[in-house]
């Protein structure tokens, strides 16, 4: 098949028609309507096939189990060039393959007729049986407590569990299970392993690889390039931390060389063409008798082109499915005080303007680690008052970026002294202090009824070389131990319906929101700079995140300096800047930390806030839908973005901004492919425009826009 330009792809989709082999058309593009793509796990002679029309994975189970085909159902591309084990585990110091088939003489491509002649490694764990069942929920989430856009609490699809045992007497009571999930409506497969100890003594799990796939190389340079292209798929795991994006937070995805692939073009055989999911270090854990070890989960999302918008829309749809709680998006303010009367005033202002949550910010005086009766009583009374007004109350707690003591801090491997953490000094969560810290936070929430935790420095991935901390043995198991404690704590929060803001990528473990991506000191720049840079942050931060997954910032009072020129207080004296912040934040669906002592200081300011919140709530569903990126802010001309959702009455909503001192009047072309419309649309504008337009063959319409100087406008598409 000839490679199709992404520009003409929608046209081709419209023209080719749909058949029972799931060829994509405009009417069944899974990013517009994925309802026909149902996950199945079928058995065909010696093969088990996971498929949903968008992706398929075929596993041959004799003489051992191994993936022999991994196929992109949209493009028809077969992703494998060779066969590898389904996993590898190192037990009591010895590495064992789990499954796999041997005997290939060529590893640059794979012919179907070769597979029947392959054999099993006698020292590998051998396939014994399998189980097929519906996907089970990973977290308990109450989808009735606050606003969200998710249609399902749990992804729908099938789980396949391959069960392996070893032939040796040393390992006869050890079972390794390889788990796969395939989902309705997504070109996505996830994978992980569990290890069961049914023996009479404990075993040590030094490390593991839960996924090993041999992909064809994307390029074949003879000499080794400075950087390598990767196959067209997105891979991540739920063992993620240390960043605001999946790329920053990736710790388990490795692209390695393949020494078996001797026919590759690169003469040094340095082509990174094996995908391996593993820990950088560890876990180095002891598995006791009658215990089960579970690895992290790896997610493999197949992409069908090179268009950035389409590929990141695919990622956003994945997050909406796997982490539906991340579509919750309460309207909140950041309060800078814990003075009871001022907190009550802020709660009253939230009720009056339509806000839904008050967060007691950093520097407010909140200390959740204080378990005294006086502290608990104070904040329980405030939570009770907020709940009486229909407002949720939450607060901030710092974990990292602080020093506790030599006994409890992270120990640097090189120096043997405290320090060396990502943020310099940090406590070790797997110390006694760390355990007690989590217990204190739980106690605070149970006793006060708080609704949100803003957790600054959730475990960011530090290693700790201490050998005296209670909940880890040394350096090799320290990261794994701390991650598991964080994971369990975040699952507990979700079970208690406690909303979680965290500046690390914990969405797949229960967090609701992460930063949009900004440099904190930029909020000390002038108001005009903050507004335009803020739109750049929104534009850049909503490629891989849905609007509800991100927060941004608005300094009502001084933050990181800047003085009067950087702040909005007194609010009544800076109404234009206040409106500009709200228009772009609520217009993008990205909630901001409006950090200060109040939301309004007179009737005019109050009316402004009410008008912005009323407009947001009127169009809340479409404003929480995915963003199509139109033009990034550069200060030279208009910029903007468009929300799209083919499942709503409002198919799209366009937000356009004018940072210049001159009125802008020009024609703008809107790409409407992802609205799902194929013929006509009705467009209504803030400026009174209302017209019916016919889409061209590229699914576009052209409209006349009028954007006031230093202002904004919007258009609804129905």
C-alpha positions, 0 to 999 in steps of 0.5 A, a space after each residue: 500500500 502506498 503511504 498516504 499523506 495525513 493531509 488527504 487521509 480523511 478524504 481517503 477514509 470517506 471514499 474507500 467504504 467500510 467492510 467487515 474487515 474493519 477498514 477505516 472510513 469517515 463513518 467508522 474512524 475510531 477517533 470519531 465513532 469507535 462503537 463497532 470495535 469490540 474486543 475478542 479473545 479467540 482460540 484457533 487450533 494452536 493460536 490464541 488471538 486478541 483482536 478488536 479490528 484496530 489491533 491484533 496479537 496472535 500467540 502460538 501456544 505450542 510447543 510453548 507460548 510466544 507472540 507470533 503476530 502483532 498487527 495494526 488493524 488500521 494500516 494493515 502493518 505487521 509489527 514483528 520481525 522476530 519472536 522473543 520470550 513473553 517475559 523474563 524473570 530473574 529468580 534466586 539469581 538465575 534468569 529464566 525466559 517465560 515462553 518463547 520459541 527458538 530455531 529462527 535462522 533469520 531475524 529481519 523478517 518472519 515467514 508464517 511457514 517457519 513458525 511450525 518448525 520452531 521449538 521450546 527452550 527447555 530451561 524456560 517456563 512452559 505454557 500450561 493453560 490460559 484463562 479468558 475473562 472480562 476486564 476488571 476494575 483496577 480502582 474503586 471510583 465513585 463517578 457520582 460525586 463531581 462533574 466528569 465526562 466519562 461514560 464508563 467507570 471501567 474500560 470494556 474488553 477482555 483479559 487473557 492470562 497465560 499460565 506458565 510453570 517450570 520443569 525443574 524441581 527447584 521451581 516446580 511450585 513457582 507459577 508465572 502468569 502473563 496478563 494481556 488486556 485488549 480494549 473495546 474501541 482502542 488500538 491498545 493492548 496492555 501487559 503485565 506479569 504476576 509470580 505466585 509462590 506455592 513452594 515451601 520457602 521464599 524466593 528473591 525476584 531480582 529483576 524482570 522484563 514483562 514485555 519483549 517485542 522485536 520490531 522492524 527498524 524504522 531506518 537502516 543506517 550503515 553508520 550509527 546516527 546521533 538519534 534513532 527513529 522509533 516504530 509508530 506506536 506509543 508505549 508507557 507504563 503505570 510505573 511513571 513519575 518525575 514529570 508533567 508529561 508521559 515522556 518526562 515520566 517514562 522509566 520502564 520503556 527501553 529500546 535495545 539492540 538485538 544480537 540475534 539480528 545479524 542481517 541488519 544493515 547497521 554494521 555495528 549491529 547497534 539498531 535499537 529494535 527490541 522493545 523491552 519493559 523493565 525496571 531500571 533497577 530492581 525490584 530485588 524483592 523477596 516473595 514469601 510463601 503463598 504470596 503473589 508479586 505483580 509487576 507494573 502494567 505496560 500499555 502499547 498504543 498503535 498509531 496509524 500515521 505521523 500526524 501529531 494531532 491525530 496521534 495525540 488525540 489517540 493518546 487522549 482517548 486512551 487516558 479517558 478510557 484507562 483513567 476516567 477519573 481524570 475527566 473530573 474537572 471541578 472549578 476551584 480557587 487556591 486560598 492563601 490563608 487558613 484564618 477561619 473567617 477568611 476561609 468562610 468568606 472564600 467559601 461564600 464567594 465560591 458559592 455566589 459565583 458558581 465555583 465548586 472547590 476551595 484548595 488551601 494553598 501552599 503557604 496558607 498555614 495548613 498542616 495535615 501532619 498535625 494530628 492534634 485535636 485542635 488542628 483536626 477540629 478547626 479544619 473539620 469545622 471548615 469542611 462542614 461549613 463548606 459542605 453546607 454551602 455545597 462546596 468541596 474543601 481540600 488542601 496542600 501537603 508537601 512531601 519532597 523538597 524537604 529535609 527531615 533527618 539523617 535517619 529518615 532522608 534519602 541516602 545518596 548511593 555515591 556518598 552514603 550521606 543524605 542528599 542526591 535526590 531529584 530535589 536535593 534533600 527528600 525523605 524516604 517514603 519507605 522509612 518509618 517517617 514516610 510510613 507515619 507521614 502517610 498514616 497522618 495524611 489518612 487520619 487527617 482526611 478521615 477526621 476532617 472530611 476534606 475532599 481534595 489532596 494537592 500532593 506536592 512531591 508525590 514520590 518522584 522516583 528517588 533511590 535510597 541507599 539506606 540499609 536501615 529504613 524499615 520498608 526497604 532493604 537497600 538501593 536496589 529495592 528502594 524505588 520499587 518499595 516507595 512507588 508501591 507505597 505511593 500507589 497504595 495511598 493513591 488507590 486509598 484516596 480514590 476509594 475515599 472519593 478524594 480528588 488528587 492534584 499531583 505534579 507527577 504523572 500518576 493518572 493511571 494510579 488514581 491522580 486527577 490532575 497534573 500541571 499544564 507545564 510552566 516555569 513557576 517564576 514566569 508568574 512574576 512577569 507582567 500581566 500581559 506576559 503572563 496572559 500570552 505565555 499562559 496561552 502558549 502553555 495551554 496550547 503546548 500542554 493539551 497535545 498529550 493531555 485532555 483539558 481536565 488533566 491539567 492545571 495552570 496558574 493565575 497569581 491574584 496576589 504576588 507569587 515568586 515576586 514581580 510586585 504590582 505589575 505581576 498581580 491582579 489584586 486589587 481585582 477591580 483595578 485589573 478587570 481586563 487582565 482578570 477576564 483575559 485569564 479566565 477567558 483563556 483558561 475556562 475557554 480551554 477547559 483547563 482549570 487554573 489555580 487562582 491563588 489569592 484571598 478572594 475571588 472578587 472585591 466589588 460588585 463589578 468584579 463579582 459580576 465578571 466572575 459570574 459571567 465567566 463561570 456561567 458561560 463555562 457551565 453553559 458549554 461545559 461538556 464541549 469545553 472539556 472535550 479534546 482540543 484541536 490546535 489551530 495556531 500557537 500564540 506568538 503575539 503577532 496575529 490571532 491564535 487559538 484552538 478548537 474543542 471537538 466532540 462528535 457525540 454532543 449537540 455542540 460539535 465544536 467550540 472555537 476560541 480565538 484570541 487577539 494579542 495585538 493592539 489592532 482589531 483583527 478581521 479576516 477569514 479563518 479556515 476551521 478543520 472540522 473532520 473530528 467534529 464528525 460532521 460531513 456535510 453542513 454545520 451551523 456556526 454561532 459566534 460571540 459577535 452575533 454571527 449565525 450562519 449555515 456552512 457546507 464543508 468542503 472535501 477536506 472537511 473544512 469551512 471558512 468563516 469571517 472572524 472579528 476579534 477586538 484588539 487585546 480581546 477574544 471571541 468564540 464560535 459554537 459549531 452545531 
